[in-house]
C-alpha cells in the first residue's frame, strides 16, 4: 500500500513538472520570437492605438454566446434550463478550466446544475466537446490558402472537417453513440428517447462559428492597435488551430502555454514573430480578465433555491 501511494505521488510530481516545463518552454519560444524581431515590447504597448480595447467587447461576445450554446445542447440532452441560469451556471463553472485536467470543470458544472441531473449535464459536455472540435476544425479550414501550411496538414483538416459534420446528418444516431459508453458503464438510464434534433445542433454550431469570428475580430483589433494588419480569415484559422492544440493538452490549465505557443507559430507564418508573440500574450491576458468579470456576474445570477433538486 505504501509503495502504491509513493507511486501515485511520483506520478503527480512528474505530471506537475511536465506541466510547468511545457508552459515555460512555450513562453520561452514566444520570448525568443519577440527578441529575434528586435521589438521594444514596452514601447510597442505604450504606443498602441485605443482600438485595441475593442477586442474586449469581442471577448465578452464570445462569453455571451457560450451559455446560449450550452442552452441548446442541454435542450438536446433533455433539459430546458432558463437562460438566466444558463449564464449563471456556465460563467461560474467555466473558471474551473484553469485547474489542470477537465475533471474539475465537468464535476463543477455537474454539481451546480445538479437540479437537471448529472447524466444530462454529462451528456451536454460530450456534445460541447464534439461541437467545439467540429467548429474549430471548420474555422481552421480558413488556413487552406496559406502557403506555409503543409499539404498533408491541409488534407487532414479537410477530412476531419467533413467527418465532423456527421451529427448534422444524423443527430439521433450520434446521440446513441454518445450515450453508449456511459450505458455500458452503468452510469444512469440511457435507454430513454434521444432528444437532440438537427435544429438544436445547427443552432449551436452556427453560434459556435460566430464565436470564432468574434475571436478573429478580437485579434484583428489587437493587431490594428499594434500598428499591423492581416486577413481576418487567417487570424480566425490561426487561433482555432491553436485553440484545438490547447484543448487537447488537457493536463495544462486551460491549454496555457500550448495555445499561446502554437498561436504565435501560426501567426508568424504571415506576421513577424515578435508581433505574433505579443498578440498571443495580450489575447490570453484579456481573456482571463474578461472571464473573471463574467464569473463575478454569474455569481449574482443564481440563488441556492433555484439550484436545489426538486
Buried (B, 14 or more C-beta within 10 A) or exposed (E): EEEEEEEEEEEEEEEEEEBEEBBEEBBEBBEBBBEEBEBEBEEBEEEBEEBBEBBBEBBBBBBBBBBBBBBBBBBBBBBEBEEEBBBBBBBBBBBBBBBBBBEBBBBBBBEBBBBBBBBBBBBBBBBBEBBBBBBBBBBBBBBBEBEEBEEEBBEEBBEBBEEBEBBEEEBBEBBBEBBEEBEEEEEBEBEEEBBBBBEBBBBBBEBBBBBBBBBBBBBBBBBBBBEBEBBBBBBBBBBBBBBBBBBEBBBBBBBBBBBBBBBBBBBBBBBBBBBBBBBBBBBBEBBBEBBEBBBEEBEEBBEEEEBEEE
